[in-house]
Amino acid sequence: MASSSEHLDRFLDSIWAEDGLARQTLEAYRNDLTGFGRSGLFDGIGAGAENSGIIDTSGLMRLLSRRLGSGASVATLRRQISALRRYCRWLRRQNLLRHDPLATLEPPRKPFRLPAVLSEDQVESLLAAPDPETALGQRDRAILEVLYASGLRVSELTGLELPAINFRQGVLRVTGKGGKDRLAPLGEEAIHWLQAWCRDGRHLWLNNRPCAAVFISRRGKPLTRQAVWHRVRACARQAGIVDPVSPHKLRHSFATHLLDHGADLRIVQLLLGHADLSTTQIYTHVAATRLKNLHKDHHPRG
């Protein structure tokens, strides 16, 4: 009889084969489901006992209630429920589960929050913060320009390799979530700074060592996501921006500023690599809110 850990390994292999999920996503599934397993939720799965193939629904409700009461965020709980829901569907297909305990469960509603964005003036200050006379400044300027010009996720930026850049056409070939490729435009400024970095600073730091990654550290190694977050925050402080700034905030700003200037929502969806238009629609709320605030601040009868 297979153990719970063996069932989990088979499930993760299955969803990796189906969806080509990234390693970090698979680890998140494993951590969430292992947490449920430690609580005894899967003790009846494949146990060979009379209650084999049953997950205690009331026990699951008590567990979720305790987690919410102990301070777990709604977003965290929704993610855990999503992982459990998919795992239960897989167990049912394998005839290891008699009924789905989540069939009638409504996940807690996620509070509606508009994504924070930078103003266009703040973006200009941020982009101008790095010193282009140094290799570090060249790299950081190129990172900021690419993030804002293309709306990349930080994982997409760190995974970028030289063959993915087409300077002549001014586009990047980006591998997004689920291993899906898309083309992301660069724009003249981003092309200029990216070329300068690849020609000068990157060449200096590599010192003839082989590395396909576009953005590297001083040691010639591919830059990590944490390092990008650190450098973006450092540049924001240098630019005098008080509010927290992250690579994802630049992505939000990219989408919002496009809509502010009349871009079509479906085009923004394609540029961001969103599978569902509803994910992109949040930025229409941001743009509308910004326009209301602008009217209130500057109109004589606002």
C-alpha positions in Angstrom: 0.0 0.0 0.0 1.4 3.3 -1.0 2.1 5.9 1.7 0.8 9.5 1.7 4.2 10.8 0.7 4.3 8.5 -2.3 0.8 9.7 -3.3 2.0 13.3 -3.1 5.1 12.5 -5.2 3.0 10.9 -7.9 0.6 13.9 -7.8 3.4 16.4 -8.2 4.9 14.4 -11.1 1.4 14.4 -12.7 0.8 18.1 -12.5 4.4 18.8 -13.7 3.8 16.7 -16.7 0.4 18.2 -17.4 1.2 21.9 -16.9 5.0 22.2 -16.9 4.8 24.1 -13.6 7.9 25.9 -12.3 10.0 24.4 -9.5 8.9 27.1 -7.1 5.2 26.4 -7.8 5.7 22.6 -7.3 7.5 23.3 -4.0 4.6 25.6 -2.9 2.1 22.7 -3.7 4.3 20.3 -1.7 4.6 22.6 1.3 0.9 23.3 1.5 -0.1 19.7 1.1 2.5 18.4 3.5 1.1 20.8 6.0 -2.3 19.3 5.6 -0.8 15.9 5.9 0.9 16.7 9.2 -2.5 17.6 10.5 -3.7 14.0 9.8 -6.0 15.0 7.0 -4.8 12.3 4.7 -4.5 9.5 7.3 -7.4 7.6 5.7 -6.1 7.7 2.1 -4.8 4.3 1.1 -4.7 3.1 4.7 -6.5 -0.1 4.0 -8.8 0.6 6.9 -12.6 0.7 7.0 -12.6 4.5 6.5 -10.1 4.2 3.6 -10.6 6.8 0.9 -12.3 9.3 3.2 -11.2 12.8 4.2 -12.9 14.1 7.3 -14.8 17.1 6.0 -15.7 18.5 9.5 -12.0 18.1 10.5 -11.0 20.0 7.4 -13.3 22.9 8.3 -12.0 23.0 11.9 -8.4 23.0 10.6 -9.1 25.9 8.2 -10.9 27.8 10.9 -8.0 27.4 13.3 -5.5 28.6 10.6 -7.7 31.7 9.9 -8.0 32.4 13.6 -4.3 32.1 14.2 -3.5 34.9 11.7 -3.2 33.2 8.3 -4.0 35.7 5.6 -7.0 35.1 3.3 -4.7 34.9 0.3 -2.6 32.2 2.0 -5.7 30.2 2.9 -7.1 30.5 -0.6 -3.8 29.2 -2.1 -3.8 26.3 0.3 -7.4 25.4 -0.5 -6.6 25.6 -4.2 -3.7 23.1 -3.8 -5.9 20.8 -1.7 -8.7 21.0 -4.3 -6.5 20.0 -7.1 -4.9 17.1 -5.0 -8.4 15.8 -4.1 -9.4 15.8 -7.8 -6.3 13.7 -8.6 -7.0 11.3 -5.7 -10.5 10.8 -7.0 -9.2 10.0 -10.5 -6.8 7.5 -8.9 -9.8 5.9 -7.1 -8.1 6.7 -3.8 -10.8 9.1 -2.6 -14.5 8.2 -2.3 -15.8 11.8 -2.2 -14.4 15.3 -2.6 -14.5 17.2 0.8 -14.1 20.5 -1.1 -17.1 20.0 -3.5 -19.3 22.4 -1.6 -16.6 24.5 0.1 -16.6 28.2 -0.8 -13.1 29.6 -0.2 -12.9 32.8 1.9 -13.3 35.9 -0.2 -10.1 37.8 -1.0 -10.3 41.4 0.1 -10.3 43.7 -2.9 -7.1 45.8 -3.0 -5.9 47.9 -5.8 -2.2 47.2 -6.7 0.1 50.1 -5.7 1.7 51.9 -8.6 4.3 54.6 -9.1 3.5 57.9 -10.8 5.2 58.6 -14.1 7.4 61.2 -12.4 8.5 58.6 -9.8 9.3 56.2 -12.5 11.5 58.8 -14.2 13.3 59.5 -11.0 13.8 55.8 -10.4 15.2 55.2 -13.8 17.6 58.0 -13.5 19.0 56.9 -10.1 21.7 54.4 -11.1 25.1 55.8 -12.1 25.7 54.9 -15.8 29.5 55.5 -15.4 29.8 52.3 -13.4 29.2 48.7 -14.4 26.8 48.4 -11.4 24.9 51.5 -12.6 24.7 50.2 -16.2 23.3 46.9 -15.0 20.8 48.5 -12.6 19.6 51.0 -15.3 19.2 48.2 -17.8 17.2 46.2 -15.3 14.9 49.1 -14.4 14.4 50.0 -18.1 13.5 46.4 -19.1 11.1 45.9 -16.1 9.2 49.1 -16.9 9.3 48.8 -20.7 8.2 45.2 -20.9 6.3 44.5 -17.6 8.3 41.4 -16.9 7.9 39.4 -13.7 11.2 39.2 -11.7 11.5 35.5 -12.5 11.2 36.2 -16.2 13.9 38.9 -15.9 16.4 36.7 -14.1 15.7 33.8 -16.5 16.4 36.0 -19.5 19.3 34.8 -21.7 21.1 36.5 -24.6 19.5 34.5 -27.4 16.1 35.7 -26.3 17.0 39.3 -27.2 16.3 40.6 -30.7 17.8 44.1 -30.7 16.9 44.7 -34.4 13.2 44.1 -33.8 13.3 45.5 -30.3 11.7 42.5 -28.6 12.4 39.9 -26.0 11.3 36.2 -26.1 10.0 35.6 -22.5 9.2 32.3 -20.9 6.3 33.0 -18.4 4.2 31.0 -16.1 3.4 27.4 -17.2 6.4 27.5 -19.6 4.4 29.7 -22.1 6.5 31.9 -24.4 5.5 35.5 -25.4 7.2 38.4 -27.1 7.7 41.5 -25.0 8.6 44.9 -26.6 11.5 46.9 -25.3 11.3 50.4 -26.7 14.2 52.7 -27.6 15.4 53.6 -24.1 15.4 50.0 -22.9 17.3 48.9 -26.0 19.9 51.6 -25.5 20.6 50.7 -21.9 20.5 47.0 -22.5 23.0 47.3 -25.3 25.2 49.4 -23.2 25.1 46.9 -20.4 25.8 43.9 -22.6 28.6 45.7 -24.4 30.4 47.2 -21.4 29.6 46.3 -17.9 28.5 42.7 -18.5 31.5 42.0 -20.7 33.8 43.5 -18.0 32.3 41.4 -15.2 32.3 38.1 -17.2 36.0 38.5 -18.2 35.6 35.9 -20.9 33.8 33.4 -18.7 30.8 31.7 -20.3 27.3 32.7 -19.1 24.1 32.9 -21.1 22.2 35.0 -18.5 21.7 38.6 -19.5 21.8 40.0 -15.9 24.7 38.7 -13.8 26.5 39.5 -10.5 30.0 40.8 -10.2 31.2 37.2 -10.0 29.7 36.4 -13.4 26.8 34.3 -12.0 23.2 34.7 -13.0 21.4 37.3 -10.9 18.9 36.0 -8.3 15.4 37.3 -7.8 16.4 38.4 -4.3 19.3 40.4 -5.7 17.0 42.2 -8.2 14.6 43.1 -5.4 17.4 44.4 -3.3 18.8 46.6 -6.2 15.3 48.0 -7.1 14.8 49.0 -3.5 18.3 50.5 -3.3 17.6 52.6 -6.4 14.3 53.7 -5.1 15.9 55.0 -1.9 18.5 56.8 -4.0 15.7 58.4 -6.0 14.1 59.7 -2.8 11.0 57.5 -3.2 9.6 56.9 0.3 7.0 54.2 -0.4 8.2 50.6 -0.9 9.2 49.8 -4.5 9.6 46.3 -5.9 10.0 44.8 -9.3 6.3 43.8 -9.2 5.3 47.4 -8.5 7.1 48.4 -11.7 5.0 45.7 -13.5 1.8 47.2 -12.1 3.0 50.7 -13.1 3.8 49.4 -16.6 0.2 48.1 -17.1 -1.5 51.1 -15.5 0.5 53.7 -17.5 -0.4 51.9 -20.7 -4.1 52.1 -19.9 -3.7 55.7 -18.8 -2.4 56.5 -22.3 -5.2 54.6 -24.1 -3.9 51.1 -24.6 -6.5 48.3 -25.2 -7.0 46.0 -22.3 -6.5 42.9 -24.4 -3.2 44.2 -25.6 -2.1 44.8 -22.0 -3.2 41.2 -21.2 -1.0 39.8 -24.0 2.0 42.0 -22.9 1.7 40.8 -19.3 1.2 37.2 -20.2 -2.1 36.8 -18.3 -4.0 33.7 -19.3 -7.4 35.3 -18.2 -8.6 38.8 -19.1 -10.2 39.1 -15.6 -6.7 39.2 -14.1 -5.8 42.2 -16.2 -9.0 44.1 -15.5 -7.8 45.1 -12.0 -5.7 47.7 -13.8 -8.8 49.4 -15.2 -9.9 50.0 -11.6 -6.4 51.5 -10.8 -6.6 53.8 -13.9 -10.1 54.9 -13.0 -9.1 55.6 -9.4 -6.1 57.6 -10.5 -8.3 59.8 -12.8 -10.8 60.5 -10.0 -8.0 61.5 -7.7 -6.5 63.7 -10.4 -9.8 65.4 -10.9 -10.3 65.9 -7.2 -6.9 67.4 -6.7 -6.8 69.7 -9.7 -10.4 70.6 -10.8 -11.7 73.8 -9.2 -14.9 72.0 -8.3 -13.3 68.7 -7.5 
